[in-house]
Amino acid sequence: MQDKVGIEFGLVSDQQLKLADQFGLRHPGGNPAGGDIARSATVLVSRDGGVLWSHYTDNYRLRPRPNDILEATKAAMGR
């Protein structure tokens, strides 16, 4: 997928919610069709796997603004 869209960072597919569980993002019974889903989250992760910045919400409509993510990235890089 990364090559197809021309990005240089990794993408994650978590259909079994294993990563969601590690981050505490499982929303039990949150799927209107039944079952669990992951809560909405944006996570900036370092190359060694540390969480540099995160934004979590129970409302999937509330997302961080692109400038917030860029500022968090700059801060994490010491810029």
C-alpha positions in Angstrom: 0.0 0.0 0.0 2.8 2.5 0.8 4.3 2.1 -2.6 0.9 2.5 -4.3 0.2 5.8 -2.7 3.8 7.0 -2.4 4.3 7.4 1.3 7.5 6.6 3.3 5.9 5.6 6.6 4.3 2.4 7.7 0.6 1.6 7.8 -1.0 -0.8 10.2 -4.0 -3.1 9.7 -5.4 -4.4 13.0 -8.4 -6.5 12.2 -8.0 -8.6 15.4 -7.6 -5.5 17.6 -4.3 -6.7 19.1 -2.6 -3.4 18.7 -5.7 -1.6 19.8 -5.6 -3.7 23.0 -1.9 -2.7 23.6 -2.9 1.0 23.4 -6.1 0.5 25.4 -8.2 1.5 22.4 -10.7 -1.3 22.3 -14.3 0.0 22.5 -16.3 -3.1 23.6 -19.6 -3.3 21.8 -18.9 -0.2 19.9 -19.8 -1.6 16.5 -23.4 -0.9 15.7 -23.6 -4.3 14.0 -22.3 -5.9 17.2 -18.8 -6.7 18.4 -15.9 -4.5 19.4 -14.1 -1.8 17.5 -11.1 0.4 18.1 -11.6 3.9 19.4 -10.4 6.7 17.1 -6.7 7.6 17.7 -3.8 9.3 16.1 -0.4 8.2 17.4 3.0 9.5 16.5 5.5 6.7 17.1 9.3 6.9 17.2 11.4 4.6 15.1 12.1 2.6 18.3 8.4 2.2 19.1 8.0 4.9 21.7 4.8 7.0 21.7 5.9 10.6 21.0 2.4 12.1 20.9 -1.1 10.9 20.8 -4.7 12.0 20.5 -7.5 9.7 21.6 -11.3 10.2 21.5 -14.5 8.3 21.9 -16.1 10.4 19.2 -14.7 9.4 15.7 -15.7 12.8 14.4 -13.2 14.6 16.6 -9.8 14.4 14.9 -6.7 16.5 15.5 -6.1 19.3 13.0 -3.3 18.6 10.6 -1.4 21.6 12.1 -1.6 20.0 15.5 0.0 16.8 14.2 2.7 18.8 12.3 3.5 20.8 15.5 3.7 17.6 17.6 6.1 16.1 15.0 8.3 19.2 15.0 8.4 19.2 18.8 9.3 15.5 18.9 12.1 16.2 16.4 13.4 19.1 18.5 12.5 21.7 16.0 
